[in-house]
Amino acid sequence: MNIYPWIGLAVAVLTLWKCQVFTKVILPAAVGLVVICLWQLACDHFLSDTNPTPGQTLAAIFEIDDNGRLWSDAAASLFRVTWGFFLAALVGIPLGLWVGWTTRGFQALNPIIQALRPISPIAWIPFAILWFGIGDGAGIFLIFYASFFPITVGTMAAVRNISMVHQRSALNFGLTGFELFRRVVLPAALPQIITSMRIALGVAWLVIVAAEMVGMDSGLGYLINDARNMGRRYDLVAATMVIIGAIGIVLDLLIRKFEDFDEVRWGYVKR
């Protein structure tokens, strides 16, 4: 047996293992291909005939695209998520900074925040429809609620967990008051704030799909519900789920762009 081709293959694999293109493109693509193969295998041997195969799901994606619903429903979901998440960050980050930095603010507001935080945003759907009707207003409110608490609590924890060594060092250099907060506290808290924003965005994307399935007349969640009721079109349901996952990846990549800023980069370890 000639072992030299196998040695060459091993060297090539080890070389690719250290290659950035391999780790960022080829490796995730290979894992995705394995998942698709397992999906096809499950459909062939374990699941019933009503479960869509990868090929049927891909065909359903093109069908949704052809009838024009893909872009309109995706735009409706993204509109609600964008505004709800933006408003939650606009309110939650300053509030979390203040509550985490001031003892009286923490004592006053932390109990109410911890009391409201465990309530599922889905439980607020009836009130959201009652207050805002069926449409964008209810969706934006639910996204705001779902995003507000992860962002606020994460920001509070980021501020309160700052090392006292940093604060005392800054005091030794004469930094006090707002200058201490601006030049030490805020930069030290930013990495964890961005992490909390990533978590909040993931939760928001989950909530909007669930809310659209129950109480709205557009969006990707509504598309899933409509496909299920439209003659058991589970291929359309699976296609919409794949689209939701793909958009979720893009949203996470966008929010991670904040990690490239010089003010934040120091807080992340490159592996």
C-alpha positions as CSV (number, residue, x, y, z in Angstrom):
1,M,0.0,0.0,0.0
2,N,1.3,3.4,-1.0
3,I,1.1,5.7,2.0
4,Y,2.5,8.8,0.4
5,P,-0.9,10.0,-0.9
6,W,-2.3,9.7,2.6
7,I,0.6,11.6,4.0
8,G,0.0,14.3,1.5
9,L,-3.7,14.4,2.3
10,A,-2.9,14.7,6.1
11,V,-0.4,17.5,5.4
12,A,-3.0,19.3,3.3
13,V,-5.7,18.9,6.0
14,L,-3.3,20.2,8.7
15,T,-2.4,23.2,6.4
16,L,-6.0,24.0,5.8
17,W,-6.7,23.7,9.6
18,K,-4.6,26.7,10.2
19,C,-5.9,28.6,7.2
20,Q,-8.4,31.4,8.0
21,V,-10.5,30.6,4.9
22,F,-10.9,27.0,6.2
23,T,-12.0,28.0,9.6
24,K,-14.4,30.8,8.4
25,V,-15.8,29.2,5.3
26,I,-15.0,25.6,4.5
27,L,-15.4,24.2,8.1
28,P,-18.9,25.8,8.6
29,A,-20.0,24.7,5.1
30,A,-18.8,21.2,5.8
31,V,-20.8,21.1,9.1
32,G,-23.8,22.5,7.3
33,L,-23.5,19.8,4.6
34,V,-23.4,17.1,7.3
35,V,-26.6,18.5,8.8
36,I,-28.3,18.5,5.5
37,C,-27.3,14.8,4.9
38,L,-28.6,13.8,8.3
39,W,-31.8,15.7,7.5
40,Q,-32.2,13.7,4.3
41,L,-31.4,10.4,6.0
42,A,-34.0,11.1,8.7
43,C,-36.6,11.8,6.1
44,D,-35.8,8.6,4.2
45,H,-35.7,6.2,7.1
46,F,-37.3,7.7,10.3
47,L,-39.8,10.4,9.6
48,S,-43.2,10.2,7.8
49,D,-43.8,11.2,4.2
50,T,-45.3,14.5,5.3
51,N,-41.9,15.8,6.5
52,P,-40.2,17.9,3.9
53,T,-36.8,16.9,2.5
54,P,-34.0,19.4,1.9
55,G,-34.8,19.4,-1.8
56,Q,-38.5,20.0,-1.2
57,T,-37.6,22.8,1.3
58,L,-35.3,24.5,-1.3
59,A,-38.1,24.3,-3.9
60,A,-40.5,25.9,-1.4
61,I,-38.0,28.8,-0.8
62,F,-38.1,29.5,-4.6
63,E,-41.9,29.2,-4.5
64,I,-42.1,31.8,-1.7
65,D,-39.7,34.0,-3.6
66,D,-41.7,33.7,-6.9
67,N,-45.0,34.7,-5.4
68,G,-43.4,37.8,-3.7
69,R,-44.2,36.9,-0.1
70,L,-40.7,36.3,1.0
71,W,-39.4,39.8,0.7
72,S,-42.6,41.5,2.0
73,D,-43.0,39.3,5.0
74,A,-39.3,39.4,5.8
75,A,-39.3,43.2,5.6
76,A,-42.3,43.4,7.9
77,S,-40.6,41.3,10.5
78,L,-37.3,43.2,10.2
79,F,-39.1,46.5,10.5
80,R,-40.7,45.5,13.8
81,V,-37.5,44.0,15.2
82,T,-35.4,47.0,14.1
83,W,-37.5,49.6,15.8
84,G,-38.3,47.6,18.9
85,F,-34.6,46.7,19.4
86,F,-33.4,50.2,18.7
87,L,-35.9,51.7,21.2
88,A,-34.9,49.1,23.8
89,A,-31.2,49.9,23.4
90,L,-31.9,53.6,23.5
91,V,-33.7,53.3,26.8
92,G,-32.1,50.2,28.3
93,I,-28.4,51.1,28.0
94,P,-28.6,54.6,29.7
95,L,-30.9,53.2,32.3
96,G,-28.6,50.2,33.0
97,L,-25.6,52.5,33.2
98,W,-27.3,54.7,35.8
99,V,-28.8,51.9,37.8
100,G,-25.5,50.0,37.8
101,W,-23.5,53.1,38.8
102,T,-25.7,54.6,41.5
103,T,-26.5,52.7,44.7
104,R,-29.8,54.5,45.2
105,G,-30.9,53.8,41.6
106,F,-30.0,50.2,42.0
107,Q,-32.0,49.9,45.3
108,A,-35.0,51.7,43.8
109,L,-35.3,50.1,40.3
110,N,-33.7,46.7,40.5
111,P,-36.6,45.0,42.4
112,I,-39.1,46.1,39.7
113,I,-36.8,45.1,36.9
114,Q,-36.3,41.6,38.4
115,A,-40.0,41.3,38.9
116,L,-41.0,42.1,35.3
117,R,-38.0,40.3,33.7
118,P,-39.3,36.7,34.1
119,I,-42.7,37.5,32.5
120,S,-42.6,36.0,29.0
121,P,-43.1,38.6,26.2
122,I,-45.5,36.1,24.7
123,A,-47.8,36.6,27.7
124,W,-48.1,40.2,26.7
125,I,-49.5,39.5,23.3
126,P,-53.2,39.9,24.3
127,F,-52.4,43.3,25.9
128,A,-50.3,44.3,23.0
129,I,-53.1,43.7,20.6
130,L,-55.6,45.4,22.9
131,W,-53.4,48.5,23.2
132,F,-52.0,48.8,19.7
133,G,-54.2,46.6,17.5
134,I,-53.1,44.0,14.9
135,G,-50.1,45.5,13.2
136,D,-46.7,47.0,13.6
137,G,-47.4,48.8,16.9
138,A,-48.0,45.6,18.8
139,G,-45.0,43.9,17.3
140,I,-42.7,46.8,18.1
141,F,-43.9,46.9,21.7
142,L,-43.3,43.1,22.1
143,I,-39.8,43.4,20.7
144,F,-39.1,46.4,22.9
145,Y,-40.2,44.4,26.0
146,A,-38.3,41.3,24.9
147,S,-35.1,43.3,24.3
148,F,-35.2,45.8,27.1
149,F,-34.5,43.5,30.0
150,P,-31.5,41.6,28.6
151,I,-29.9,44.9,27.6
152,T,-30.7,46.6,30.8
153,V,-29.7,43.8,33.1
154,G,-26.5,43.1,31.1
155,T,-25.6,46.8,31.3
156,M,-26.2,46.9,35.0
157,A,-24.1,43.8,35.6
158,A,-21.3,45.2,33.3
159,V,-21.1,48.4,35.4
160,R,-21.3,46.7,38.8
161,N,-18.7,44.1,37.9
162,I,-16.0,46.6,37.0
163,S,-12.8,45.9,39.0
164,M,-12.3,48.3,41.9
165,V,-8.6,48.3,40.8
166,H,-9.5,50.2,37.7
167,Q,-11.6,52.7,39.6
168,R,-9.0,53.3,42.3
169,S,-6.3,53.7,39.7
170,A,-8.4,56.3,37.9
171,L,-9.0,58.1,41.2
172,N,-5.3,58.2,41.8
173,F,-4.9,60.0,38.4
174,G,-7.5,62.6,39.5
175,L,-10.5,61.3,37.5
176,T,-13.7,61.8,39.3
177,G,-17.4,62.2,38.6
178,F,-18.4,62.2,34.9
179,E,-14.8,62.0,33.7
180,L,-14.4,58.8,35.7
181,F,-17.6,57.4,34.2
182,R,-16.7,58.4,30.6
183,R,-13.1,57.3,30.5
184,V,-13.1,54.2,32.7
185,V,-16.6,52.9,33.5
186,L,-18.2,53.1,30.1
187,P,-15.2,51.6,28.1
188,A,-14.8,48.8,30.7
189,A,-18.6,48.0,30.4
190,L,-18.9,48.1,26.6
191,P,-17.8,44.5,25.8
192,Q,-20.4,43.0,28.1
193,I,-23.0,45.5,26.9
194,I,-22.5,44.4,23.3
195,T,-22.8,40.7,24.4
196,S,-26.1,41.6,26.1
197,M,-27.3,43.3,22.9
198,R,-26.5,40.1,20.9
199,I,-28.5,38.0,23.4
200,A,-31.4,40.5,23.2
201,L,-31.4,40.5,19.4
202,G,-31.7,36.7,19.4
203,V,-34.6,36.8,21.9
204,A,-36.3,39.6,19.8
205,W,-36.1,37.5,16.7
206,L,-37.7,34.6,18.5
207,V,-40.4,36.7,20.0
208,I,-41.5,38.4,16.8
209,V,-42.0,35.1,15.0
210,A,-44.1,33.7,17.8
211,A,-46.1,37.0,18.0
212,E,-46.7,37.1,14.3
213,M,-48.1,33.5,14.4
214,V,-50.7,34.5,16.9
215,G,-51.8,38.1,16.5
216,M,-50.6,39.7,13.2
217,D,-51.4,39.7,9.6
218,S,-47.9,39.8,8.1
219,G,-44.4,38.7,8.8
220,L,-42.5,35.5,8.7
221,G,-44.3,34.1,11.7
222,Y,-47.6,34.8,10.0
223,L,-46.2,33.1,6.9
224,I,-45.5,29.9,8.9
225,N,-49.0,29.9,10.3
226,D,-50.6,30.5,6.9
227,A,-48.5,27.7,5.3
228,R,-49.6,25.3,8.0
229,N,-53.3,26.1,7.5
230,M,-52.9,26.0,3.7
231,G,-53.3,22.3,3.1
232,R,-50.6,21.2,5.5
233,R,-47.8,22.7,3.4
234,Y,-45.0,21.7,5.7
235,D,-42.4,22.3,3.0
236,L,-43.3,26.0,3.1
237,V,-43.1,25.9,7.0
238,A,-39.6,24.4,6.8
239,A,-38.6,26.9,4.1
240,T,-39.7,29.8,6.3
241,M,-37.8,28.3,9.2
242,V,-34.6,28.1,7.1
243,I,-35.1,31.8,6.1
244,I,-35.6,32.8,9.7
245,G,-32.3,31.1,10.7
246,A,-30.4,32.7,7.8
247,I,-31.6,36.2,8.7
248,G,-30.7,35.5,12.3
249,I,-27.2,34.7,11.3
250,V,-26.9,38.0,9.4
251,L,-28.3,40.0,12.3
252,D,-25.8,38.4,14.7
253,L,-23.0,39.2,12.3
254,L,-24.1,42.8,12.0
255,I,-24.3,43.3,15.8
256,R,-20.8,41.7,16.1
257,K,-19.4,44.4,14.0
258,F,-19.4,46.6,17.1
259,E,-16.6,44.3,18.4
260,D,-14.2,45.7,15.8
261,F,-14.3,49.2,17.3
262,D,-11.1,50.2,19.0
263,E,-13.0,51.2,22.2
264,V,-14.3,47.6,22.5
265,R,-11.7,45.4,20.8
266,W,-9.6,45.1,23.9
267,G,-12.3,43.3,25.7
268,Y,-12.3,40.3,23.4
269,V,-9.8,37.5,23.2
270,K,-8.9,36.4,19.6
271,R,-8.8,32.6,19.5
